[in-house]
Amino acid sequence: MKRVLIILSIVSMGLGFSAFQCASAELTGAKLYINQKQYDKAKESLLKEVEKNPMSDEGYYLLGFLYGEEGSILKMLEMYDKSLSISKKYAQGISDSKKYYWATGFNKGVSYFNSATKASTPDSQLVFFDKAVRLFDGAIAAQPDSAATYVNLAYAYLNMQKPDSAIAPLETSLKKEKTPDVYTMLGELYMNKGNKLMVDYKKSQNVSDSTNATIWFNKSVTLLEEGRKNFPDDSEILLRLSNAYIAADKLDVAMDAFKAGIEKDPENKYYRYNYGVLLLNAKDFAGAETQFAKAVSLDPEYTNAIYNLAVTYVRWGTQVREAAEAEGKEDESYKEKFELALPHMEKYLEANPKEPAVWELLGKIYANLGKADKSRDAFQKADQYR
């Protein structure tokens, strides 16, 4: 899941020292070293300061600044907390500093992330993504209320092939800001967890795998239902919600929900499409045909609906042929359905010409219709794009 992240603008961070104050030798020396950017010597003086004077609010404040400059954000926050526990004198400076180091960490993390997407080898990608993760973690510690930082952290984990690690930051982001993209990503991650457990169950027959898969499918349904309430016309949320209903074996609930949506808004192509997906999975081919055809009439370039309308006719024709074979009859009517599939499949491939599985399906349709030359050409296209 590669994408380019955006850099924030940053207001420069500076320390203003008050003149003519009575201060310890350690504090005075530390300030001089800071002005000279001799940070190691400044830290040494400040550590002596807070050891001698544990109530030195300014000493802890300045130590926090130095740790921030080092990139040790957790240590910076520890020093700031100690300063604030003594007095609120430096509260504004601490607040400004946290914002600054949040933005700095955010931007450095974005820079490493973007470098990773351009890296030429998997090892170098991993190094850059790992640096991005550490910087986003630090930025979150400095400014925990920024939803965008959690999302960026999740993207980094996803690109590192660590989807489980992406779940927690996305959940936190959603608590802070509702966005359709996060609903979509998180719903997909929940579904993937369930799908993986179902694969494990089929191999092991361990009932707990099946039970846990259902838990994840239901979590996806609950989340995406919330997403639909907040963003009722978002096509990605609706698509994943219909898939989650199917995985959770809640076809009746799903059909009622999308049917009600169509009754309320009959010109909504997304409701039509998703209701069609559910009907297709339920093998109600006539019903699926109606919904996909309506979606295509509302948007003649709606490629998902075009493709699934073609698939509906293919499955419908296959069902007719298999039923006839089971009864020992000859019934050529299945070809009518395959003929209906052709223009939609061909139109889909005009927009998506590099999909070998679809070319292969088209080749099978041509073969069933006795169009040997076209079938051969379609299979060659499938081989070309594999």
C-alpha positions as CSV (number, residue, x, y, z in Angstrom):
1,M,0.0,0.0,0.0
2,K,2.3,2.7,-1.3
3,R,1.4,6.3,-1.1
4,V,3.2,9.7,-0.8
5,L,2.6,11.4,2.5
6,I,2.4,15.2,2.9
7,I,4.9,17.4,4.8
8,L,3.6,19.8,7.5
9,S,4.7,23.4,7.8
10,I,6.7,24.0,11.0
11,V,7.1,27.1,13.1
12,S,10.7,27.2,14.3
13,M,11.5,26.3,17.9
14,G,13.5,28.6,20.1
15,L,14.3,29.2,23.7
16,G,14.0,32.7,25.2
17,F,16.1,33.2,28.2
18,S,15.2,35.9,30.7
19,A,18.0,38.4,31.5
20,F,19.1,39.7,34.9
21,Q,17.8,36.7,36.8
22,C,19.6,35.2,39.8
23,A,20.5,31.7,38.7
24,S,22.9,28.9,39.8
25,A,26.2,28.5,38.1
26,E,25.0,25.3,36.5
27,L,21.9,27.0,34.9
28,T,23.9,30.0,33.8
29,G,26.6,27.8,32.2
30,A,23.9,25.6,30.6
31,K,22.2,28.6,28.9
32,L,25.5,29.8,27.6
33,Y,26.3,26.3,26.2
34,I,22.8,26.1,24.6
35,N,23.3,29.5,22.9
36,Q,26.6,28.2,21.6
37,K,24.9,24.9,20.6
38,Q,27.3,22.9,22.8
39,Y,24.5,20.6,23.8
40,D,26.6,17.9,25.4
41,K,28.1,20.4,27.8
42,A,24.8,22.0,28.4
43,K,23.2,18.7,29.4
44,E,26.1,17.9,31.7
45,S,25.5,21.2,33.5
46,L,21.8,20.7,33.7
47,L,22.1,17.2,35.1
48,K,24.2,18.6,37.9
49,E,21.7,21.4,38.4
50,V,18.7,19.1,38.9
51,E,20.8,16.8,41.1
52,K,21.6,19.7,43.4
53,N,18.2,21.3,43.1
54,P,15.4,18.7,42.5
55,M,12.9,21.6,42.4
56,S,14.5,23.3,39.5
57,D,11.6,23.7,37.1
58,E,13.8,25.6,34.6
59,G,16.5,22.9,34.8
60,Y,14.1,20.2,33.9
61,Y,12.5,22.4,31.2
62,L,15.9,23.0,29.5
63,L,16.8,19.3,29.8
64,G,13.6,18.5,28.0
65,F,14.6,20.8,25.2
66,L,18.0,19.2,24.9
67,Y,16.5,15.7,24.8
68,G,14.1,16.9,22.1
69,E,17.0,18.1,20.0
70,E,18.6,14.6,20.4
71,G,15.4,13.0,19.2
72,S,14.8,11.3,22.5
73,I,11.1,12.3,22.7
74,L,10.1,10.1,25.6
75,K,13.0,11.4,27.7
76,M,12.0,15.0,26.7
77,L,8.4,14.4,27.8
78,E,9.7,13.0,31.1
79,M,11.7,16.1,31.8
80,Y,8.8,18.4,30.8
81,D,6.4,16.5,33.2
82,K,8.9,17.0,36.0
83,S,9.1,20.7,35.3
84,L,5.3,21.0,35.2
85,S,5.0,19.0,38.5
86,I,7.1,21.7,40.1
87,S,5.4,24.8,38.6
88,K,3.5,25.9,35.5
89,K,6.0,28.6,34.7
90,Y,7.1,27.0,31.5
91,A,3.8,25.5,30.5
92,Q,3.5,27.6,27.4
93,G,7.0,26.9,26.3
94,I,6.5,23.2,26.9
95,S,3.2,23.2,24.9
96,D,5.0,25.0,22.0
97,S,7.9,22.6,22.2
98,K,5.7,19.5,22.0
99,K,4.0,20.9,18.9
100,Y,7.3,21.6,17.3
101,Y,8.8,18.2,18.0
102,W,5.5,16.5,16.9
103,A,5.7,18.4,13.6
104,T,9.4,17.7,13.2
105,G,9.0,14.0,13.9
106,F,6.0,13.8,11.6
107,N,7.8,15.4,8.7
108,K,11.0,13.3,9.2
109,G,8.8,10.3,9.3
110,V,7.0,11.3,6.1
111,S,10.4,11.9,4.5
112,Y,11.6,8.4,5.4
113,F,8.3,6.9,4.3
114,N,8.5,8.6,0.9
115,S,12.1,7.5,0.5
116,A,11.0,3.9,1.2
117,T,8.5,4.0,-1.5
118,K,11.2,5.0,-4.0
119,A,13.9,2.6,-2.6
120,S,15.2,0.1,-5.1
121,T,15.6,-2.9,-2.8
122,P,13.4,-4.6,-0.2
123,D,16.1,-4.2,2.5
124,S,16.5,-0.5,2.0
125,Q,12.7,-0.1,2.0
126,L,12.5,-1.9,5.3
127,V,15.2,0.4,6.8
128,F,13.4,3.5,5.7
129,F,10.0,2.3,6.9
130,D,11.5,1.3,10.3
131,K,12.9,4.8,10.7
132,A,9.5,6.2,9.8
133,V,7.8,4.1,12.4
134,R,10.1,5.2,15.2
135,L,9.6,8.9,14.2
136,F,5.8,8.6,14.0
137,D,5.9,6.9,17.4
138,G,7.8,9.8,18.8
139,A,5.5,12.3,17.2
140,I,2.5,10.5,18.7
141,A,4.1,10.7,22.1
142,A,4.6,14.4,21.7
143,Q,1.1,15.2,20.4
144,P,-1.2,12.2,21.0
145,D,-4.3,14.0,19.6
146,S,-3.1,14.1,16.0
147,A,-5.2,11.6,14.1
148,A,-3.0,11.9,11.0
149,T,0.1,10.6,12.7
150,Y,-1.6,7.4,13.7
151,V,-2.7,6.9,10.1
152,N,0.8,7.5,8.8
153,L,2.1,5.0,11.3
154,A,-0.4,2.4,10.1
155,Y,0.6,3.0,6.5
156,A,4.2,2.4,7.5
157,Y,3.3,-0.9,9.2
158,L,1.2,-2.0,6.2
159,N,4.1,-1.4,3.8
160,M,6.3,-3.4,6.2
161,Q,3.8,-6.3,5.8
162,K,2.8,-6.0,9.5
163,P,-1.0,-5.6,9.2
164,D,-1.6,-6.6,12.8
165,S,0.5,-3.7,14.0
166,A,-1.5,-1.3,11.9
167,I,-4.8,-2.1,13.6
168,A,-4.2,-0.3,17.0
169,P,-3.1,3.1,15.4
170,L,-6.0,3.0,13.0
171,E,-8.4,2.3,15.9
172,T,-6.9,5.2,17.9
173,S,-7.1,7.5,14.8
174,L,-10.8,6.7,14.4
175,K,-11.5,7.7,18.0
176,K,-10.0,11.1,17.3
177,E,-11.3,11.7,13.8
178,K,-13.9,9.9,11.7
179,T,-12.7,9.5,8.0
180,P,-14.0,7.1,5.3
181,D,-10.4,5.9,4.5
182,V,-9.8,4.7,8.0
183,Y,-13.1,2.9,8.2
184,T,-12.3,1.2,5.0
185,M,-8.7,0.2,5.9
186,L,-9.7,-1.0,9.4
187,G,-12.7,-2.9,8.2
188,E,-10.5,-4.6,5.6
189,L,-7.9,-5.5,8.2
190,Y,-10.5,-7.1,10.4
191,M,-11.8,-9.0,7.4
192,N,-8.3,-10.2,6.6
193,K,-7.8,-11.4,10.2
194,G,-11.0,-13.4,9.9
195,N,-10.1,-14.8,6.4
196,K,-6.7,-16.0,7.7
197,L,-8.3,-17.8,10.6
198,M,-10.8,-19.5,8.3
199,V,-7.9,-20.7,6.1
200,D,-6.3,-22.1,9.3
201,Y,-9.5,-23.7,10.3
202,K,-9.9,-25.5,7.0
203,K,-6.4,-26.9,7.5
204,S,-6.6,-27.8,11.2
205,Q,-10.3,-28.2,11.8
206,N,-9.6,-26.4,15.1
207,V,-13.0,-25.0,16.1
208,S,-11.4,-22.0,18.0
209,D,-10.1,-20.8,14.6
210,S,-13.6,-20.7,13.2
211,T,-15.0,-19.1,16.3
212,N,-12.3,-16.4,16.3
213,A,-12.8,-15.8,12.6
214,T,-16.4,-15.1,13.2
215,I,-15.5,-12.6,15.9
216,W,-13.3,-10.7,13.5
217,F,-16.0,-10.8,10.7
218,N,-18.5,-9.4,13.2
219,K,-16.1,-6.7,14.3
220,S,-15.8,-5.7,10.6
221,V,-19.6,-5.6,10.2
222,T,-20.0,-3.4,13.3
223,L,-17.3,-1.0,12.3
224,L,-18.4,-0.7,8.7
225,E,-22.1,-0.2,9.7
226,E,-20.9,2.7,11.8
227,G,-18.9,3.9,8.8
228,R,-22.0,3.7,6.6
229,K,-24.0,5.9,9.1
230,N,-21.3,8.5,9.0
231,F,-20.6,8.3,5.3
232,P,-23.7,6.7,3.7
233,D,-22.5,7.3,0.1
234,D,-18.9,6.1,0.4
235,S,-18.5,3.3,-2.2
236,E,-15.5,1.7,-0.5
237,I,-17.3,1.4,2.8
238,L,-20.4,0.0,1.2
239,L,-18.4,-2.6,-0.8
240,R,-16.5,-3.8,2.2
241,L,-19.6,-3.9,4.3
242,S,-21.4,-6.2,1.8
243,N,-18.3,-8.4,1.9
244,A,-18.3,-8.4,5.7
245,Y,-21.9,-9.4,5.8
246,I,-21.2,-12.3,3.5
247,A,-18.2,-13.5,5.5
248,A,-20.2,-13.2,8.8
249,D,-23.0,-15.2,7.3
250,K,-25.5,-12.3,7.6
251,L,-26.9,-12.3,4.2
252,D,-30.5,-11.7,5.4
253,V,-29.4,-8.7,7.4
254,A,-27.3,-7.4,4.5
255,M,-30.1,-7.8,2.0
256,D,-32.6,-6.0,4.2
257,A,-30.1,-3.2,4.8
258,F,-29.3,-2.6,1.1
259,K,-32.8,-3.1,0.0
260,A,-34.0,-0.5,2.5
261,G,-31.2,1.8,1.2
262,I,-32.5,1.4,-2.4
263,E,-36.1,2.1,-1.4
264,K,-34.9,5.3,0.2
265,D,-32.5,6.3,-2.6
266,P,-33.3,4.3,-5.7
267,E,-30.8,6.2,-7.9
268,N,-27.9,5.4,-5.6
269,K,-25.6,3.3,-7.8
270,Y,-23.5,2.1,-4.9
271,Y,-26.6,0.7,-3.1
272,R,-27.6,-1.0,-6.3
273,Y,-24.2,-2.5,-6.9
274,N,-23.8,-3.8,-3.3
275,Y,-27.3,-5.3,-3.2
276,G,-26.4,-7.0,-6.5
277,V,-23.3,-8.5,-5.0
278,L,-25.3,-10.0,-2.2
279,L,-27.9,-11.4,-4.6
280,L,-25.2,-12.8,-6.8
281,N,-23.7,-14.6,-3.8
282,A,-27.1,-15.9,-2.9
283,K,-27.4,-17.2,-6.5
284,D,-30.4,-15.0,-7.2
285,F,-29.2,-14.3,-10.7
286,A,-32.3,-12.6,-11.9
287,G,-32.3,-10.2,-8.9
288,A,-28.5,-9.6,-9.3
289,E,-29.0,-8.8,-13.1
290,T,-31.6,-6.2,-12.2
291,Q,-29.4,-4.4,-9.7
292,F,-26.2,-4.5,-11.7
293,A,-28.0,-3.4,-14.9
294,K,-29.6,-0.5,-13.0
295,A,-26.2,0.5,-11.6
296,V,-24.7,0.5,-15.1
297,S,-27.6,2.5,-16.4
298,L,-26.9,5.1,-13.7
299,D,-23.2,5.1,-14.6
300,P,-22.3,3.5,-17.9
301,E,-18.6,3.6,-16.9
302,Y,-19.1,1.8,-13.5
303,T,-16.6,-1.0,-14.2
304,N,-17.3,-3.0,-11.1
305,A,-20.9,-3.2,-12.0
306,I,-20.2,-4.0,-15.6
307,Y,-17.9,-6.8,-14.6
308,N,-20.3,-8.3,-12.1
309,L,-23.2,-8.1,-14.5
310,A,-21.1,-10.2,-16.9
311,V,-20.2,-12.6,-14.1
312,T,-23.9,-12.9,-13.2
313,Y,-24.7,-14.1,-16.8
314,V,-21.8,-16.5,-16.7
315,R,-22.8,-18.1,-13.4
316,W,-26.5,-18.1,-14.5
317,G,-25.6,-19.9,-17.8
318,T,-23.4,-22.3,-16.0
319,Q,-26.2,-23.2,-13.6
320,V,-28.6,-23.8,-16.5
321,R,-26.0,-26.1,-18.3
322,E,-25.1,-28.1,-15.1
323,A,-28.8,-28.6,-14.3
324,A,-29.5,-30.0,-17.7
325,E,-26.4,-32.2,-17.6
326,A,-27.6,-33.6,-14.2
327,E,-30.9,-34.5,-15.7
328,G,-29.3,-36.0,-18.8
329,K,-30.9,-33.4,-21.1
330,E,-29.5,-31.3,-23.9
331,D,-30.3,-27.7,-23.3
332,E,-28.5,-25.0,-25.3
333,S,-30.3,-22.1,-23.6
334,Y,-27.3,-21.5,-21.3
335,K,-25.6,-20.0,-24.4
336,E,-28.1,-17.1,-24.3
337,K,-26.7,-16.1,-20.9
338,F,-23.1,-16.4,-22.1
339,E,-24.0,-14.2,-25.1
340,L,-25.4,-11.6,-22.7
341,A,-22.2,-11.7,-20.8
342,L,-20.0,-11.0,-23.8
343,P,-20.5,-7.2,-24.4
344,H,-20.1,-6.4,-20.7
345,M,-16.9,-8.6,-20.3
346,E,-15.5,-7.0,-23.4
347,K,-16.2,-3.5,-22.2
348,Y,-14.7,-4.2,-18.8
349,L,-11.5,-5.4,-20.6
350,E,-11.4,-2.2,-22.7
351,A,-10.9,-0.3,-19.4
352,N,-8.8,-3.0,-17.7
353,P,-6.8,-4.7,-20.4
354,K,-4.1,-6.2,-18.2
355,E,-6.2,-8.7,-16.1
356,P,-5.2,-12.2,-17.1
357,A,-8.0,-13.9,-15.0
358,V,-10.7,-11.9,-16.8
359,W,-9.1,-12.7,-20.3
360,E,-9.1,-16.4,-19.3
361,L,-12.8,-16.2,-18.3
362,L,-13.6,-14.5,-21.6
363,G,-11.7,-17.2,-23.4
364,K,-13.9,-19.9,-21.7
365,I,-17.1,-18.0,-22.7
366,Y,-16.0,-17.8,-26.3
367,A,-15.1,-21.5,-26.2
368,N,-18.6,-22.4,-24.9
369,L,-20.1,-20.4,-27.7
370,G,-18.1,-22.2,-30.3
371,K,-16.0,-19.1,-31.2
372,A,-12.7,-20.9,-31.4
373,D,-10.5,-18.0,-32.9
374,K,-11.7,-15.5,-30.3
375,S,-11.2,-18.0,-27.6
376,R,-7.6,-18.6,-28.6
377,D,-6.9,-14.9,-28.8
378,A,-8.4,-14.3,-25.3
379,F,-6.3,-17.1,-23.8
380,Q,-3.2,-15.7,-25.5
381,K,-4.0,-12.3,-23.9
382,A,-4.3,-14.1,-20.5
383,D,-0.8,-15.6,-21.0
384,Q,0.6,-12.3,-22.1
385,Y,-0.4,-10.5,-18.9
386,R,0.4,-13.3,-16.4
